[in-house]
């Protein structure tokens, strides 16, 4: 991983993570309130995670309207 990040291409790809990958997780954790999973088993946790992702996406559609999709 260190070799990948130390290359110019790796740095460019990794820096995009801050703008693209992290905000949805931060929003789901802080605004929606998923700090810990309340269910047990991989299947139930996946269902709970999918529900929070659906909520996140529906909030975006509600905020930005039909032009977002």
Helices and strands as residue ranges (DSSP letters): H 2-6, H 8-20, H 22-27, I 28-32, H 42-64
